[in-house]
Amino acid sequence: MRRLNRATARAKSIDRRGFMVAAAAAGLATGVAVIRAARAAPLALPPLPYPDGALAPVVSANTIGFHYGRHHKGYLDNLNAMVAGTPHADAPLERIVLDSAGKADAVALFNNAAQVWNHTFYWNSMRPSGGGRPPASLARRIEADFGSFENFRKEMTATAIGQFASGWGWLVEDAGRLRCVRTSNAETPITRGQRPLLTIGVWEHAYYLDYQNRRADYVNAVFDKLLNWEFAEANLARR
């Protein structure tokens, strides 16, 4: 035991490569595990940008508890288990999504990685006391590409409501123009070369506890009362 303690103490004073050599020489399997954890820490669940109850009554704390605490976390836990010990172990989330997209042998990896990405983007697409009209610079782009804010609102809500089964409604920039698009299940605009600005999630777990089958009521309420226009504007400005 004293030999193990001396080896561990000596390892702390040398660089990572030296530590690996020392650990291997001493047969310290636990030392190798420590290195792997330090080099490739699991992806962490991003904190919500507001308290659980901050979006009520549009989205209740109960819904967020299940949606964020179980579904979002479940995708993340699955993803961390899948990438452990692989070349993706220390890759950024977006890189994992792009690398696995469209590959028959990486469907589960893509689904979990993309759902972590989509959900994180979704939480940031809403804020307490949101909705209303976008800032002037974004409003001008919307009016130029949709004809009016009212036209955009109709198209955006119809896109989300009309998504068959589970998926997402998105406002994106695509080839220099703003568009409303929908994706199914875990699909995401970033694999299409589109820049997401906002999303409204229409998986049933996003609204069923609060609205049952009234998806349209949920989508319209999110649009009118929760959409985070500042987040959309920042995404549009990002280069």
N, C-alpha and C positions, 0 to 999 in steps of 0.2 A: 504493500500500500504506500509506504514512504517513497519507493522508487517511482510509482505512478505520480505522486504529488510533485516530486522533483522534476519529472519530465514535463508535467503540465505547466509548472511555474517557468521552466526554461523556455517552453514553447511560446509563452506570452511575450517574451523579450525579443523574438525574431520575427521576420516577415512571414507572410502566408506560405510562400514556397518552402521556407525553412521549417515551418511548423509541419507541413505535410511530410517532409523528409524525416524529421525527428519522430513524428507519430508512427510512420511506417517502420522505422528502425526499431522503435520500442514496442511495436505490435499494439499500438493504442487504437483499437477500432473506434472507441468513443471519441478520440481526437478527430478522426476522419469525419465522423458524423457532425461534429461541431463545425468543421470547415464547410461541409456541404450546406449546413443550415445558414451559415453566415454569407456564403456566396450566392445562395439561391433561396432566399426567404420566400415563403408563400405569398401570393397576392393577398392583400388585405381587403376587407369589406369597406368601401368608402363610407364615411359617416353621412347620414342624411343632412342636407343643408338647412334643416329646420326640425323642431320637435315633432314627435309622432302625431300630436293632435293639431298641429298648426294649419293643416289644410281642411279641417272640418268647417262646415258640414259637407263640403263637396266630396272630400275623401276622408273617411273617418280614421281615427287612431286605430280602431280594430282592423280595418282593411290594411293600413300600413304595417301593422304588427305582423300580419300574415304575409303580405306581399314582400316587404323588405326583410323581415326577420326570418322568414322561412323560404320563400321562393328565391329571392335574390341571393340570400346566403347559401341556399342549397346549390344553385348553379356555381357559386364560387368554390364551395367545398368540393364539388365534383371536379371542377377545373384543376384545382390544386392537386388533387389525387392523380389526375391524368398526366399532368406535366412533371410530376416529381421524378427526378432522375433522367429526364429527357433533355434534348437540346432546347426545349421551350421553357425549361425550369426558371431561367432568369430573363426571359424575354418580356418586353412590354405587352400589355394586354392587346393593344391594337395590332401588334405584329402577329400574335397568335391567331387572331381573327383572320387576318389577311392570308397568312400562311396555310390555314386549314380550309379556307372557303373553296367550295366546289370539288373537294377531294373525297372520293368514295370511301377511302380508308380513314378519313378524319371527320366523319359526320358528327360523332358524339363530341369530339373536341371542339369543333366549330360551334355546335349548338350551345354548349355551356359557355364558351368564351364570348360568343356574340351576345348571349343573353345577359352576361355580366356587363358587357359594354352598353347594350341597349338600356338596361335598367338604370345604370348609373346616369346615363344621358336623360332618361325619363324623369328621374327625381329632380334633376337640375332644370328641366323644362317647366317646372311649376314653382310657384312661390306663394306664400300667404298674401292676400290682397293683390293678386296679379290680375291678368286679363286686361280689359279695356283696350285702348289704342296703343300701338307701338311707338317708340321714339321717332322723331321726325325723319332721321336718315333712313331708317328701316321702312317707315311708312311710305316714303317716296319710292323706294324699290318695289314695295308691294303694289302700289298704285300703278307704277310703270309696267309691271309684269302681269298683273291680274286685271287691270282696268280700274279697280276701286278696292277699298278695304272690304266693302260688303261682298263683292265678288269673291275675294279671297276667303272670307269667312265661310261662305257657302261651300266653296270647293274643299277647304280644309276639313270642315266637319263632315261633309259627304264622303271624303276619302277615308276618314277614320271609321265612320259608322258603316260604310259599305265594305270594309274588309271582311271577307268571308272567313269565319272561324277566328282563330287566334292570330294576332299580329300587331301591327303598328301603323299609325298615320304620321307622315313626316312633312315638314316644310324643309326643303333642301335648296341649295344652289347647285345648278347643273349646267355646265357649259356657259356660265355667265348669266343665267336666268334663274329666277325663283320658280319653283314648281312644288306642287303637292303630290306626294307619292305614297304608296302603301307597300308594306312588306309583310310576308307571311311568317308566322312562327318566329324563328330566331334570325331571319334574314335582316340585313342592315344596309343602308345606303353606302356605307364606306367601302363595301366590296364592289360597288358600281362606279366608283370614282366621283360620287356625289358628296357635297358638303352638307351634313345635317345642321339645321338651325334650331329646330324644335321637334318634339314628338309627343303624340298622345298614344299611350299604350291601350290596346283593346283586347288583351288577354282577359279572360273572364275573371281571373283573380284580381285584376285591377279595379273591378267595380261591382262584382256580383253580391258581395255582402251588403253593399249599400243600395244597389239599384236593381238587383235580380236581373231580369232580361231586358231592362230599359237602357240599353247601350246608348241610344241617342240622347237621353237625359244626362247621362254621365259625360258624354263627349261635349255637349253644349255647355254644361256647367264648367268643365275644365277650361274650355276656350274662353268663356266670358269672365271667369272669376279667378283662374289660377295661372294661365300661361305667363311664362317668365320672358317678357320681351327683351329685357336687358341681356339675358343669356343668349337669346337669338341674335341680338345686335352684335354682341361680342364674338359669336361664332362667325358671323358674316365678315367682321373686320379682321379675323385671324388669317394670317398668311403663312 
